[in-house]
Amino acid sequence: MPCVAMALSGAQITPASSKPVRDKTILSRSLPRLDGSNLKVTVVEVTYGPGESSAPHSHPCPVIGYVLDGALRTKVKGETEAVYKIGESFYGAPNGIHAISANASLSKPARFLAFFICDHDTPLSIPPPWTATTGPQQESNHE
């Protein structure tokens, strides 16, 4: 199964005329089976103003997030709500329903990078699998 690592753990790189650079792994995760002949990576910078959020949505591809500024509040169906702060990363499995994707602050902006790893041309975000008439499906406490 493919694995993605955002940096080399403990690696020490020494450019010719500067001090050593230290790297640390911020996320390492196995990916679902992908068609290597059609892989595409897209990096999107997302900014939420104070108190802003996205409508519920889903991503057909795996996504890795890395918080650049502020704090991001998230809730994916079937998982607990989480807050990610500057320097923290998170993984979103394909087709997870993002019920909450919001700035955790009412006074400061939040900014993060979203790395999408897709095995075909597809929209990066889609509406969740419910309609305006049925509304969101209630999560069961018996998962």
URQUI-V625847 format. One record per pair of residues at least 12 apart in sequence whose C-alpha atoms are under 10 Angstrom apart, sorted by the first residue. I is the first residue (numbers start at 1). J is the second residue. Records with the same first field share a line. If there is no record, write none. Layout:
I: J ; J
This chain:
1: 29 ; 30 ; 31 ; 32 ; 33 ; 34
2: 29 ; 30 ; 31 ; 32 ; 33 ; 34 ; 36
3: 28 ; 29 ; 30 ; 31 ; 32
4: 27 ; 28 ; 29 ; 30 ; 31 ; 64 ; 117
5: 24 ; 25 ; 26 ; 27 ; 28 ; 29 ; 30
6: 23 ; 24 ; 25 ; 26 ; 27 ; 28 ; 29 ; 64 ; 66 ; 89
7: 22 ; 23 ; 24 ; 25 ; 26 ; 27 ; 28
8: 22 ; 23 ; 24 ; 25 ; 26 ; 27 ; 28
9: 22 ; 23 ; 24 ; 25 ; 26 ; 27 ; 28
10: 22 ; 23 ; 24 ; 25
11: 23 ; 24 ; 25
12: 24
26: 66 ; 87 ; 88 ; 89 ; 90
27: 64 ; 65 ; 66 ; 88 ; 89 ; 90 ; 91
28: 64 ; 89 ; 90 ; 91
29: 64 ; 90 ; 91
31: 61 ; 62 ; 63 ; 91 ; 93 ; 94 ; 117
32: 61 ; 62 ; 93 ; 94
33: 119
34: 61 ; 117 ; 118 ; 119 ; 120
35: 118 ; 119 ; 120
36: 118 ; 119 ; 120
37: 119 ; 120
38: 118 ; 119 ; 120 ; 121
39: 117 ; 118 ; 119 ; 120 ; 121
40: 116 ; 117 ; 118 ; 119 ; 120 ; 121 ; 122
41: 61 ; 63 ; 115 ; 116 ; 117 ; 118 ; 119 ; 120
42: 63 ; 114 ; 115 ; 116 ; 117 ; 118 ; 124
43: 63 ; 64 ; 65 ; 113 ; 114 ; 115 ; 116 ; 117
44: 65 ; 112 ; 113 ; 114 ; 115 ; 116 ; 124
45: 65 ; 66 ; 67 ; 68 ; 111 ; 112 ; 113 ; 114 ; 115
46: 65 ; 67 ; 68 ; 110 ; 111 ; 112 ; 113 ; 114
47: 68 ; 69 ; 70 ; 72 ; 102 ; 103 ; 109 ; 110 ; 111 ; 112 ; 113
48: 70 ; 71 ; 72 ; 101 ; 102 ; 103 ; 104 ; 105 ; 108 ; 109 ; 110 ; 111 ; 112
49: 70 ; 102 ; 103 ; 105 ; 106 ; 107 ; 108 ; 109 ; 110 ; 111
50: 70 ; 102 ; 103 ; 104 ; 105 ; 106 ; 107 ; 108 ; 109 ; 110
51: 102 ; 103 ; 104 ; 105 ; 106 ; 107 ; 108 ; 109 ; 110
52: 101 ; 102 ; 103 ; 104 ; 105 ; 106 ; 109 ; 110
53: 72 ; 73 ; 74 ; 100 ; 101 ; 102 ; 103 ; 104
54: 98 ; 99 ; 100 ; 101 ; 102 ; 103
55: 98 ; 99 ; 100 ; 101 ; 102 ; 127 ; 128
56: 75 ; 76 ; 97 ; 98 ; 99 ; 100 ; 101 ; 125 ; 126 ; 127 ; 128 ; 136
57: 76 ; 95 ; 96 ; 97 ; 98 ; 99 ; 100 ; 101 ; 125 ; 126 ; 127 ; 128 ; 129
58: 76 ; 92 ; 93 ; 94 ; 95 ; 96 ; 97 ; 98 ; 99 ; 124 ; 125 ; 126 ; 127 ; 128 ; 129
59: 92 ; 93 ; 94 ; 95 ; 96 ; 97 ; 98 ; 116 ; 118 ; 122 ; 123 ; 124 ; 125 ; 126 ; 127 ; 128
60: 92 ; 93 ; 94 ; 95 ; 96 ; 116 ; 117 ; 118 ; 119 ; 122 ; 123 ; 124 ; 125 ; 126
61: 92 ; 93 ; 94 ; 95 ; 96 ; 115 ; 116 ; 117 ; 118 ; 119 ; 120 ; 122 ; 123 ; 124 ; 125
62: 91 ; 92 ; 93 ; 94 ; 95 ; 96 ; 114 ; 115 ; 116 ; 117 ; 118 ; 119 ; 124
63: 90 ; 91 ; 92 ; 93 ; 94 ; 113 ; 114 ; 115 ; 116 ; 117 ; 118 ; 124
64: 89 ; 90 ; 91 ; 92 ; 93 ; 113 ; 114 ; 115 ; 116 ; 117
65: 84 ; 88 ; 89 ; 90 ; 91 ; 92 ; 112 ; 113 ; 114 ; 115 ; 116
66: 84 ; 85 ; 86 ; 87 ; 88 ; 89 ; 90 ; 91 ; 111 ; 112 ; 113 ; 114 ; 115
67: 84 ; 85 ; 86 ; 87 ; 88 ; 89 ; 90 ; 110 ; 111 ; 112 ; 113 ; 114
68: 85 ; 86 ; 87 ; 88 ; 89 ; 110 ; 111 ; 112 ; 113
69: 85 ; 86 ; 87 ; 108 ; 109 ; 110 ; 111 ; 112
70: 84 ; 85 ; 86 ; 87 ; 103 ; 104 ; 105 ; 107 ; 108 ; 109 ; 110 ; 111 ; 112
71: 83 ; 84 ; 85 ; 86 ; 87 ; 88 ; 102 ; 103 ; 104 ; 105 ; 108 ; 109 ; 110 ; 111 ; 112
72: 84 ; 85 ; 86 ; 88 ; 100 ; 101 ; 102 ; 103 ; 104 ; 105 ; 109 ; 110 ; 111 ; 112
73: 85 ; 100 ; 101 ; 102 ; 103 ; 104 ; 105 ; 110
74: 90 ; 98 ; 99 ; 100 ; 101 ; 102 ; 103 ; 104
75: 96 ; 97 ; 98 ; 99 ; 100 ; 101 ; 102
76: 92 ; 93 ; 96 ; 97 ; 98 ; 99 ; 100 ; 101
77: 96 ; 97 ; 98 ; 99 ; 100 ; 137 ; 138 ; 139 ; 140
78: 96 ; 97 ; 98 ; 139 ; 140 ; 141 ; 143
79: 96 ; 97 ; 98
81: 99 ; 100 ; 101
82: 100 ; 101 ; 104
83: 101 ; 102 ; 103 ; 104
84: 103 ; 104 ; 112
85: 104 ; 110 ; 111 ; 112
86: 110 ; 111 ; 112
87: 112
88: 112
89: 112 ; 113 ; 114
90: 114
91: 114 ; 115
92: 114 ; 116
94: 116 ; 117 ; 118
95: 125 ; 126 ; 128 ; 129
96: 128
97: 126 ; 127 ; 128 ; 129 ; 136
98: 127 ; 128
99: 128 ; 136
